[in-house]
Amino acid sequence: MNENDLNRPVIGFNHVNLHVDDLPAAQRFYGHGLGLVELDRPGGIGTGLWYAVGSLQLHLSLATAMPPGSETATTHIALQLPADSFDDCVNAIEARGVTLSRRPQSREQLGVTVRSAFCRDPANNLIELTDVGPLD
């Protein structure tokens, strides 16, 4: 281990956890709507669902209620879709019942054209669908 490792010990993400207030609705949205693969969860850690997102994971934890204002919050996660079939993937997601809150658009970001669309899960968590992956 070198000095730089100690100054910058965080090297990546393992998972993100979101609160949801209806597990069956969340399971339909993330599993069926977005097509994520559900993972086994260990027992004894509360009620929720885990999904694979590439080599990372999305964890959902059951909450008794979502906080006030969640339906307009802009805090979000971004899920990557394949760049070469971005529009087809968004259309397939819509065909499985996911309603977009913002249609696909393009923007320039750090010299790269980024495609994105937005939707909300049944608990009003904002989800960005994008064609940009992790930085290398």
Beta strands, then each sheet from edge to edge (+ up, - down):
strand 1: 15-20
strand 2: 37-39
strand 3: 48-53
strand 4: 56-62
strand 5: 76-80
strand 6: 100-109
strand 7: 112-120
strand 8: 126-130
sheet 1: 1+ 4+ 3- 2+
sheet 2: 5+ 8+ 7- 6+
end
